Amino acid sequence: MSETPDGADDSVGADDVRHVAELARVDLADEEVAEFADQFEEILDYFAALDEVPETDADAELVNVMRADEVREGLSQAAALSNAPDSEGGYFRGPRVS
Amino acid sequence: MSDDEFDAFLTETELSGADDGPLAGRTVAVKDNISTAGVTTTCGSAMLADYEPPFDATVVERLREAGATVVGKTNMDEFGMGGTTETSAFGPTKNPVDPDHVPGGSSGGSAAAVAAGAADLALGSDTGGSVRNPAAFCGVVGIKPTYGLVSRYGLIAYANSLEQIGPIADTVEDAAALLDVIAGPDERDATTRYDAADGGPEEHPAETTSYADAADGDAAGFTVGVPTELVEGATEPVRETFHAGLDALRDRGVETREVSLPSVEHAVQAYYVIAMSEASSNLARFDGVRYGESGDGGDWNESFATARETGFGPEVKRRILLGTFALSAGYHDEYYEKAQDARAWVKQDFDEAFAETDVLATPTMPVVPPERGESLDDPLQLYLMDANTVPVNLANLPAISVPAGTADGLPVGCQFVGPSFGEAAVIRAASALEAAVE
């Protein structure tokens, strides 16, 4: 992860793991950071062999599939909120924004 | 239900079905990432320990309309991420064939429930082998349908472009009969080739095929391709059992020939880059606001990060982080784009192989089921165990795992892979092997 995209340096440090964890909004314990750094280095080194794959055009026979835009029954507000840890006035209640 | 001695179930229940139908009187175990209205659906994760879906998955509706009774929700690797059912937040499942060994995964609870006789049939989901792997390890039959054959509505997503719900049963015919029930278009899942618009396909393949009828034990005249790359990687005892199975097929009028799939050398790499990337996006929804445990105070970034720290286990964190990395600025081209190239290449290789064969055959798993507790320390080694199953998901193809015999006293599965929507061919080939090894 400290590597450049051309793979000049493929070591993975604790700071790299912390950076990605912050992007993904996952707090990690210090032991997890150290363990992941070692594992990620090995796994990314293995993934690096994708560099040998030739450019290949996907030959997808895909067709857009649409359905009629008609009003139909959906979840009730109460059902949609039924698993929420916190709600207020019919809305999900989340943590403060800042 | 009786005692669950192999810990196959997370929740036992009884959701009865219609009075009559093709599955009347049959019991079905359902993997715990398939939504059941009002019945806890955890995905094997602490994040969803108390989650009760407000609606049924389409496949669950179809089971009950067909007369089946859902008897429980089965244990699984957390969010489907694993091949041993040991990453479940609720503890491992034991292999009914030998409880010291893993049942495979991620649908390990479903395969174990069938192998133990606790359910007649089961549903799993297969993103990179998660139906075929536990079927092989528990000595039962599992089918991974062509992408688009079975509705994913109500399947809690891990990697949308790869996953399909599939049946597990004691026999090929039973698995095929369950596929008949769950397959078909669903207007709530646009990837089921739902024909509602101009230019769409004329009919869904499931509407014109009886899969159970294809399980007639007769594959005489078939040409079965054997991809050398996917046999060489298996252990010697697994290869011996696999080759004995091929001999038995030849005795029943099947021709075999070697084929080559050079792209599969990169399949595991491509699979994990794509699956992890999709996971990093899909699992962003678990933030402790709409479901799950909310995080500990702070602003929303801090709260989400603590909810996810405590809610996710190590393998899920590993995949979310690696996926986030593979999609991040500067690395997207190096990993994600190349993985998509590899995916297209794997598809091309399969297409070429099917120009001269009816189906392909490989060992389902390159090894026999490992002992419980021995494989979690080295994630990369576990990923490599998926070498024979992930190419099928990358190419969106149908495949089946059927028991081929044993090695070292443990089950060995044979995988048959077919062309797109060629379920009938893989079911026929598997039923011939099933008849031959009885």
Chai-1 contact restraints between the chains, C-beta under 6 A:
chainA,res_idxA,chainB,res_idxB,connection_type,confidence,min_distance_angstrom,max_distance_angstrom,comment,restraint_id
A,P5,B,G330,contact,1.0,0.0,6.0,A-B,restraint_1
A,P5,B,E334,contact,1.0,0.0,6.0,A-B,restraint_2
A,V20,B,L321,contact,1.0,0.0,6.0,A-B,restraint_3
A,V20,B,T324,contact,1.0,0.0,6.0,A-B,restraint_4
A,V20,B,F325,contact,1.0,0.0,6.0,A-B,restraint_5
A,A21,B,L321,contact,1.0,0.0,6.0,A-B,restraint_6
A,L23,B,T324,contact,1.0,0.0,6.0,A-B,restraint_7
A,A24,B,I320,contact,1.0,0.0,6.0,A-B,restraint_8
A,A24,B,L321,contact,1.0,0.0,6.0,A-B,restraint_9
A,A24,B,T324,contact,1.0,0.0,6.0,A-B,restraint_10
A,R25,B,F304,contact,1.0,0.0,6.0,A-B,restraint_11
A,R25,B,A305,contact,1.0,0.0,6.0,A-B,restraint_12
A,R25,B,R308,contact,1.0,0.0,6.0,A-B,restraint_13
A,V26,B,R308,contact,1.0,0.0,6.0,A-B,restraint_14
A,V26,B,K317,contact,1.0,0.0,6.0,A-B,restraint_15
A,D27,B,A305,contact,1.0,0.0,6.0,A-B,restraint_16
A,D27,B,T306,contact,1.0,0.0,6.0,A-B,restraint_17
A,D27,B,E309,contact,1.0,0.0,6.0,A-B,restraint_18
A,Q39,B,P379,contact,1.0,0.0,6.0,A-B,restraint_19
A,E42,B,L380,contact,1.0,0.0,6.0,A-B,restraint_20
A,I43,B,L380,contact,1.0,0.0,6.0,A-B,restraint_21
A,F47,B,Q269,contact,1.0,0.0,6.0,A-B,restraint_22
A,F47,B,V273,contact,1.0,0.0,6.0,A-B,restraint_23
A,A49,B,Q269,contact,1.0,0.0,6.0,A-B,restraint_24
A,L50,B,Q269,contact,1.0,0.0,6.0,A-B,restraint_25
A,L50,B,K338,contact,1.0,0.0,6.0,A-B,restraint_26
A,V53,B,H266,contact,1.0,0.0,6.0,A-B,restraint_27
A,V53,B,K338,contact,1.0,0.0,6.0,A-B,restraint_28
A,V53,B,D341,contact,1.0,0.0,6.0,A-B,restraint_29
A,V53,B,A342,contact,1.0,0.0,6.0,A-B,restraint_30
A,E55,B,D341,contact,1.0,0.0,6.0,A-B,restraint_31
A,T56,B,D341,contact,1.0,0.0,6.0,A-B,restraint_32
A,T56,B,A344,contact,1.0,0.0,6.0,A-B,restraint_33
A,T56,B,W345,contact,1.0,0.0,6.0,A-B,restraint_34
A,A58,B,A344,contact,1.0,0.0,6.0,A-B,restraint_35
A,V63,B,G199,contact,1.0,0.0,6.0,A-B,restraint_36
A,V63,B,G200,contact,1.0,0.0,6.0,A-B,restraint_37
A,V65,B,A190,contact,1.0,0.0,6.0,A-B,restraint_38
A,V65,B,Y194,contact,1.0,0.0,6.0,A-B,restraint_39
A,V65,B,A197,contact,1.0,0.0,6.0,A-B,restraint_40
A,V65,B,G200,contact,1.0,0.0,6.0,A-B,restraint_41
A,M66,B,A197,contact,1.0,0.0,6.0,A-B,restraint_42
A,R67,B,E187,contact,1.0,0.0,6.0,A-B,restraint_43
A,R67,B,A196,contact,1.0,0.0,6.0,A-B,restraint_44
A,L75,B,P54,contact,1.0,0.0,6.0,A-B,restraint_45
A,A79,B,P54,contact,1.0,0.0,6.0,A-B,restraint_46
A,S82,B,P54,contact,1.0,0.0,6.0,A-B,restraint_47
A,N83,B,Y51,contact,1.0,0.0,6.0,A-B,restraint_48
A,N83,B,Y291,contact,1.0,0.0,6.0,A-B,restraint_49
A,A84,B,R290,contact,1.0,0.0,6.0,A-B,restraint_50
A,P85,B,S294,contact,1.0,0.0,6.0,A-B,restraint_51
A,F92,B,V289,contact,1.0,0.0,6.0,A-B,restraint_52
A,F92,B,R290,contact,1.0,0.0,6.0,A-B,restraint_53
A,G94,B,V289,contact,1.0,0.0,6.0,A-B,restraint_54
A,P95,B,W300,contact,1.0,0.0,6.0,A-B,restraint_55
A,P95,B,S303,contact,1.0,0.0,6.0,A-B,restraint_56
A,R96,B,D299,contact,1.0,0.0,6.0,A-B,restraint_57
A,V97,B,W300,contact,1.0,0.0,6.0,A-B,restraint_58
A,S98,B,D299,contact,1.0,0.0,6.0,A-B,restraint_59
